[in-house]
């Protein structure tokens, strides 16, 4: 009898210990996988902080979501740094602000050459990551930043910029935004020329922020795969910035990739209305200013919106996994990636508060049954394939 009681207690103790070991094993496996992935986040807004707050990305910052230590810790080795210029910068002012952001990026590259390097090709990304450095890919977030001039677009490409979002919160002169009233029925003829020229010079067409008609027009005009760098699934959260199932199918046919956005409203319907109100408020700003006065206004708005301290949210890690699952179900495993929108979203998901937490997502995907090969596609392989096909190297 005593022996039976001892055996029973031993069995119960083992039942309690084994799940702990299993959980620890998944955590360690996730960290190993994350250290091996390319680690592409196809959209972060951190350069705004460098330009306006003068933060030092070489240090682990007490706020915000991205810096070099947290990128390394999270295994996100190849972030796409967005050079975002608000749509109230018009014409030459938008070009000037873009150059200011490019200069801010250069200050980081020059200060930490042993830790971060500009990547302009897929081969660059692979080489830099193998050297245990961060591979910085540069993007433009809004077609208004070319000031309706293909020569400006070409000069951006020569400065190492490899992607452009066709619109931002508001329409520009040649493309409709998802958060503005339709004006161009998608793309104008010049808008199609922009897509053709991006294909020709090796810049990735980014369809996040565009209206549904612009999305389909861009796919029809492009001979290369496109990306939706920071969008999620409208079937799970009906934000106009998210993609419908039909759009996901069309993106898969094009060979493109959608990077899942971590913003609360992009992940959870409970948050979507608040996010849309924020978008309309920010996109509706139209100050009649230029030069330093305009820059000072933008800095005040940036400080007021306080992106470095996200508000509480109901969205969590499971919501991110649900959006990944949805894309895989509708478009397939080859067409999903990560596009967190870190440092540019008002709410971050519980469990994925910054770049250092990305192994938690890998662990969650392992628990859902995703293979290591699948996870490596999600964590950069798919987006790297698009970069290789578009840039040509």
C-alpha positions as CSV (number, residue, x, y, z in Angstrom):
1,X,0.0,0.0,0.0
2,X,2.8,2.4,1.0
3,X,4.7,1.6,-2.2
4,X,1.5,2.2,-4.2
5,X,1.1,5.6,-2.6
6,X,4.7,6.6,-3.3
7,X,4.4,5.5,-6.9
8,X,1.2,7.5,-7.3
9,X,2.8,10.6,-5.9
10,X,5.8,10.2,-8.1
11,X,3.6,9.9,-11.2
12,X,1.6,13.0,-10.2
13,X,4.9,14.9,-9.7
14,X,6.1,13.9,-13.1
15,X,2.8,15.0,-14.7
16,X,3.4,18.4,-13.2
17,X,7.1,18.6,-14.3
18,X,6.8,17.3,-17.9
19,X,4.7,20.2,-19.2
20,X,7.1,22.6,-17.6
21,X,10.0,20.9,-19.5
22,X,7.9,20.9,-22.7
23,X,7.2,24.7,-22.3
24,X,10.9,25.3,-21.6
25,X,11.9,23.3,-24.7
26,X,9.5,25.3,-27.0
27,X,10.9,28.6,-25.6
28,X,14.5,27.5,-26.2
29,X,13.7,26.1,-29.6
30,X,11.9,29.4,-30.5
31,X,15.0,31.4,-29.4
32,X,17.2,29.2,-31.5
33,X,15.0,29.5,-34.6
34,X,14.7,33.3,-34.1
35,X,18.5,33.6,-34.0
36,X,18.7,31.8,-37.4
37,X,15.9,33.6,-39.3
38,X,16.6,36.5,-41.7
39,X,14.3,38.4,-39.4
40,X,12.6,41.0,-41.7
41,X,10.1,43.5,-40.2
42,X,8.8,45.2,-43.4
43,X,7.7,48.4,-41.6
44,X,9.0,50.3,-38.6
45,X,8.7,54.1,-38.0
46,X,11.7,54.5,-35.7
47,X,13.4,57.1,-37.9
48,X,10.8,59.6,-36.7
49,X,12.3,59.3,-33.2
50,X,15.8,59.7,-34.5
51,X,15.0,62.9,-36.4
52,X,12.7,64.6,-33.9
53,X,13.7,63.1,-30.5
54,X,17.4,62.5,-31.3
55,X,17.2,59.1,-29.7
56,X,20.4,56.9,-29.8
57,X,19.4,53.6,-31.4
58,X,22.7,52.1,-30.3
59,X,21.3,52.0,-26.7
60,X,18.5,50.0,-25.3
61,X,15.9,52.7,-24.9
62,X,13.5,53.0,-22.0
63,X,10.5,53.5,-24.2
64,X,9.4,52.9,-27.8
65,X,9.6,49.5,-29.5
66,X,12.8,49.5,-31.6
67,X,16.5,50.0,-31.1
68,X,19.6,48.0,-32.2
69,X,19.8,45.9,-28.9
70,X,16.2,45.0,-29.1
71,X,16.4,44.1,-32.8
72,X,19.3,41.8,-32.0
73,X,17.6,40.3,-29.0
74,X,14.4,39.6,-31.0
75,X,16.2,38.1,-34.0
76,X,14.8,40.8,-36.3
77,X,18.0,41.3,-38.3
78,X,16.6,43.2,-41.3
79,X,14.1,45.9,-40.5
80,X,12.6,48.1,-43.2
81,X,13.0,51.7,-41.9
82,X,10.2,53.9,-43.2
83,X,11.0,57.5,-44.3
84,X,7.5,58.7,-43.5
85,X,6.5,62.2,-44.4
86,X,3.0,63.4,-43.4
87,X,0.7,64.2,-46.3
88,X,0.5,67.9,-45.2
89,X,4.1,68.2,-46.6
90,X,3.5,69.2,-50.2
91,X,5.7,69.2,-53.3
92,X,9.2,70.2,-52.6
93,X,8.5,70.3,-48.9
94,X,7.8,66.6,-49.0
95,X,11.1,66.0,-50.8
96,X,13.0,68.1,-48.3
97,X,11.6,66.2,-45.4
98,X,12.4,62.9,-47.0
99,X,16.0,64.0,-47.4
100,X,16.1,65.0,-43.7
101,X,14.9,61.4,-42.8
102,X,17.5,59.9,-45.1
103,X,20.1,62.0,-43.4
104,X,18.9,60.8,-40.0
105,X,19.3,57.2,-41.2
106,X,22.8,58.0,-42.4
107,X,23.7,59.3,-38.9
108,X,22.8,55.9,-37.4
109,X,24.8,54.1,-40.1
110,X,27.8,56.3,-39.7
111,X,27.8,56.1,-35.9
112,X,27.5,52.3,-35.7
113,X,29.2,50.8,-38.8
114,X,30.1,47.7,-36.9
115,X,26.5,47.1,-35.9
116,X,24.2,48.2,-38.8
117,X,24.7,48.5,-42.5
118,X,22.6,49.7,-45.5
119,X,21.2,46.8,-47.6
120,X,20.1,47.5,-51.1
121,X,19.8,44.0,-52.4
122,X,18.7,40.6,-51.1
123,X,22.3,39.5,-51.3
124,X,23.2,42.5,-49.1
125,X,20.7,41.4,-46.5
126,X,22.0,37.9,-46.4
127,X,25.7,39.0,-46.2
128,X,25.1,41.6,-43.5
129,X,23.0,39.2,-41.4
130,X,25.7,36.6,-41.7
131,X,28.2,39.2,-40.4
132,X,26.0,39.5,-37.3
133,X,25.0,43.1,-38.1
134,X,21.6,44.7,-38.7
135,X,20.7,45.1,-42.4
136,X,18.8,48.3,-42.8
137,X,16.4,48.4,-45.8
138,X,15.0,51.9,-46.6
139,X,11.4,52.6,-47.7
140,X,9.3,55.7,-48.5
141,X,5.8,55.8,-46.9
142,X,3.7,57.8,-49.3
143,X,3.8,58.5,-53.0
144,X,3.3,62.3,-52.4
145,X,7.0,62.2,-51.4
146,X,8.1,62.1,-55.1
147,X,6.3,65.4,-55.8
148,X,4.8,64.0,-59.0
149,X,8.3,63.6,-60.6
150,X,9.8,60.3,-61.7
151,X,13.2,61.9,-61.6
152,X,12.8,62.3,-57.8
153,X,11.8,58.6,-57.6
154,X,14.9,57.6,-59.4
155,X,17.1,59.8,-57.2
156,X,15.5,58.1,-54.1
157,X,16.5,54.7,-55.6
158,X,20.0,55.9,-56.1
159,X,20.1,56.9,-52.4
160,X,19.4,53.3,-51.5
161,X,15.7,53.4,-51.0
162,X,14.1,50.1,-52.2
163,X,10.4,50.4,-51.6
164,X,7.6,52.9,-51.7
165,X,4.0,52.9,-50.3
166,X,1.9,54.4,-53.1
167,X,-0.2,56.5,-50.7
168,X,-0.6,57.4,-47.0
169,X,-3.6,58.6,-45.1
170,X,-4.8,60.8,-47.9
171,X,-5.0,60.6,-51.7
172,X,-2.1,62.1,-53.7
173,X,-2.4,63.5,-57.2
174,X,-2.2,60.0,-58.8
175,X,-3.5,57.4,-56.4
176,X,-6.4,56.9,-53.9
177,X,-5.9,56.1,-50.3
178,X,-7.9,53.6,-48.2
179,X,-8.7,56.4,-45.7
180,X,-9.9,59.2,-48.1
181,X,-12.7,59.8,-50.5
182,X,-12.2,58.2,-53.9
183,X,-10.8,60.7,-56.4
184,X,-8.9,58.8,-59.1
185,X,-10.8,55.5,-59.4
186,X,-7.7,53.9,-58.2
187,X,-4.6,54.9,-60.2
188,X,-4.3,57.7,-62.8
189,X,-2.3,57.1,-66.0
190,X,0.6,58.8,-64.2
191,X,0.1,56.5,-61.3
192,X,0.5,53.5,-63.6
193,X,3.7,55.1,-64.9
194,X,5.0,55.3,-61.3
195,X,4.4,51.5,-60.9
196,X,6.1,50.8,-64.2
197,X,9.1,52.9,-63.3
198,X,9.4,51.3,-59.9
199,X,9.4,47.9,-61.6
200,X,12.1,49.1,-64.1
201,X,14.5,50.5,-61.5
202,X,14.0,47.8,-58.9
203,X,11.8,49.4,-56.2
204,X,9.2,47.3,-54.4
205,X,5.6,48.6,-54.9
206,X,3.9,48.7,-51.4
207,X,0.1,48.6,-51.4
208,X,-0.5,49.2,-47.7
209,X,-2.6,52.4,-47.2
210,X,-4.1,52.3,-50.7
211,X,-7.8,52.0,-51.5
212,X,-9.1,48.7,-52.8
213,X,-9.4,50.0,-56.4
214,X,-5.8,51.3,-56.2
215,X,-4.7,47.9,-54.9
216,X,-6.2,46.1,-57.9
217,X,-4.9,48.7,-60.3
218,X,-1.4,48.5,-58.9
219,X,-1.4,44.7,-59.3
220,X,-2.7,45.0,-62.9
221,X,0.1,47.5,-63.7
222,X,2.9,45.7,-62.0
223,X,5.0,43.0,-63.7
224,X,6.7,42.2,-60.3
225,X,5.5,41.0,-56.9
226,X,4.2,43.7,-54.6
227,X,4.0,43.9,-50.8
228,X,1.5,45.1,-48.3
229,X,4.2,46.0,-45.8
230,X,2.0,46.7,-42.7
231,X,-1.5,45.5,-43.1
232,X,-3.6,42.7,-41.6
233,X,-6.9,40.8,-42.4
234,X,-10.2,42.6,-42.8
235,X,-12.1,39.4,-42.1
236,X,-10.8,39.6,-38.5
237,X,-10.8,43.4,-38.1
238,X,-12.7,45.5,-40.6
239,X,-10.3,48.4,-40.8
240,X,-10.1,49.8,-44.4
241,X,-6.3,49.5,-44.1
242,X,-6.6,45.7,-43.8
243,X,-6.9,43.3,-46.7
244,X,-10.0,41.4,-47.7
245,X,-9.8,37.7,-48.5
246,X,-10.1,38.4,-52.2
247,X,-7.2,40.9,-52.0
248,X,-5.2,38.2,-50.2
249,X,-5.9,35.8,-53.1
250,X,-4.9,38.4,-55.7
251,X,-1.7,39.1,-53.8
252,X,-0.9,35.4,-53.8
253,X,-1.4,35.2,-57.5
254,X,0.9,38.2,-57.9
255,X,3.5,36.5,-55.8
256,X,3.4,39.2,-53.1
257,X,3.6,39.2,-49.3
258,X,1.5,40.9,-46.6
259,X,3.3,41.9,-43.4
260,X,1.1,41.5,-40.4
261,X,0.6,44.9,-38.6
262,X,0.7,44.7,-34.8
263,X,-1.5,47.8,-34.2
264,X,-4.4,47.1,-31.9
265,X,-7.0,48.2,-34.4
266,X,-5.5,46.1,-37.2
267,X,-5.7,43.0,-35.0
268,X,-8.9,43.4,-33.0
269,X,-12.3,44.6,-34.0
270,X,-12.7,46.1,-30.5
271,X,-9.9,48.5,-31.3
272,X,-10.7,49.3,-35.0
273,X,-13.0,52.2,-34.5
274,X,-10.6,54.0,-32.2
275,X,-7.7,53.4,-34.7
276,X,-9.8,54.8,-37.5
277,X,-10.6,57.9,-35.5
278,X,-6.9,58.4,-34.9
279,X,-6.1,58.0,-38.6
280,X,-8.8,60.5,-39.6
281,X,-7.5,63.0,-37.1
282,X,-3.9,62.8,-38.1
283,X,-4.6,62.6,-41.8
284,X,-6.9,65.6,-41.6
285,X,-4.2,68.0,-40.5
286,X,-3.5,70.6,-43.1
287,X,-1.2,73.4,-41.6
288,X,-0.4,76.2,-43.9
289,X,3.3,76.3,-43.0
290,X,6.6,75.7,-44.7
291,X,10.2,75.1,-43.7
292,X,11.2,75.2,-40.0
293,X,7.7,76.2,-38.9
294,X,6.2,73.1,-40.6
295,X,8.9,70.9,-39.0
296,X,8.3,72.4,-35.6
297,X,4.5,71.7,-36.0
298,X,5.3,68.1,-36.9
299,X,7.5,67.7,-33.9
300,X,4.8,69.1,-31.6
301,X,2.3,66.7,-33.1
302,X,4.7,63.8,-32.7
303,X,5.2,64.6,-29.0
304,X,1.5,65.0,-28.4
305,X,0.7,61.7,-30.0
306,X,3.3,60.0,-27.8
307,X,4.0,57.0,-30.0
308,X,6.8,55.9,-27.6
309,X,4.2,55.1,-24.9
310,X,1.4,53.0,-26.5
311,X,-2.0,53.0,-24.8
312,X,-3.5,49.8,-23.2
313,X,-5.0,47.4,-25.7
314,X,-7.1,44.3,-25.7
315,X,-5.2,42.8,-28.6
316,X,-2.6,40.2,-27.8
317,X,-0.1,37.6,-29.2
318,X,-3.0,35.2,-30.0
319,X,-4.5,37.9,-32.3
320,X,-1.3,38.2,-34.3
321,X,-1.2,34.4,-34.7
322,X,-4.9,34.5,-35.8
323,X,-4.0,36.9,-38.6
324,X,-1.0,34.8,-39.7
325,X,-3.3,31.8,-39.8
326,X,-5.9,33.7,-41.9
327,X,-3.3,34.7,-44.5
328,X,-1.9,31.2,-44.7
329,X,-5.4,29.7,-45.1
330,X,-6.4,32.1,-47.8
331,X,-3.2,33.0,-49.6
332,X,-0.7,30.3,-48.5
333,X,2.4,30.1,-46.4
334,X,4.5,31.8,-49.1
335,X,2.7,35.1,-48.8
336,X,2.8,36.2,-45.2
337,X,5.4,38.1,-43.3
338,X,5.9,40.6,-40.4
339,X,5.2,44.3,-40.7
340,X,4.8,45.4,-37.1
341,X,4.5,49.2,-37.7
342,X,6.4,49.5,-34.4
343,X,7.1,53.1,-33.3
344,X,4.1,54.2,-35.5
345,X,1.2,52.5,-33.7
346,X,-0.8,53.8,-30.7
347,X,-1.3,50.3,-29.2
348,X,1.0,47.2,-29.2
349,X,-0.3,43.7,-28.6
350,X,0.1,42.1,-25.1
351,X,3.0,39.7,-25.3
352,X,4.6,41.5,-28.4
353,X,5.3,44.9,-26.9
354,X,8.6,45.5,-28.8
355,X,11.0,43.8,-31.2
356,X,12.8,41.9,-28.4
357,X,9.6,39.9,-27.8
358,X,9.5,38.3,-31.3
359,X,10.7,34.8,-30.0
360,X,7.3,34.7,-28.2
361,X,5.6,34.8,-31.6
362,X,7.8,32.0,-32.9
363,X,7.0,29.9,-29.8
364,X,3.3,30.5,-30.4
365,X,3.6,29.5,-34.1
366,X,5.4,26.3,-33.0
367,X,2.6,25.5,-30.6
368,X,0.1,25.9,-33.5
369,X,2.0,23.3,-35.5
370,X,4.1,25.6,-37.9
371,X,7.3,23.9,-39.0
372,X,10.7,25.6,-38.7
373,X,10.8,26.0,-42.5
374,X,7.4,27.8,-42.3
375,X,8.5,30.1,-39.5
376,X,11.6,31.1,-41.5
377,X,9.4,32.0,-44.4
378,X,7.2,34.2,-42.1
379,X,10.1,35.7,-40.4
380,X,11.7,37.1,-43.5
381,X,12.1,34.4,-46.2
382,X,9.0,35.4,-48.1
383,X,9.8,39.1,-48.1
384,X,13.4,38.5,-49.0
385,X,12.2,36.5,-52.0
386,X,10.1,39.5,-53.2
387,X,13.1,41.7,-52.7
388,X,15.3,39.4,-54.8
389,X,12.6,39.2,-57.6
390,X,12.1,43.0,-57.7
391,X,15.6,44.3,-57.2
392,X,17.1,41.6,-59.4
393,X,19.9,40.4,-57.1
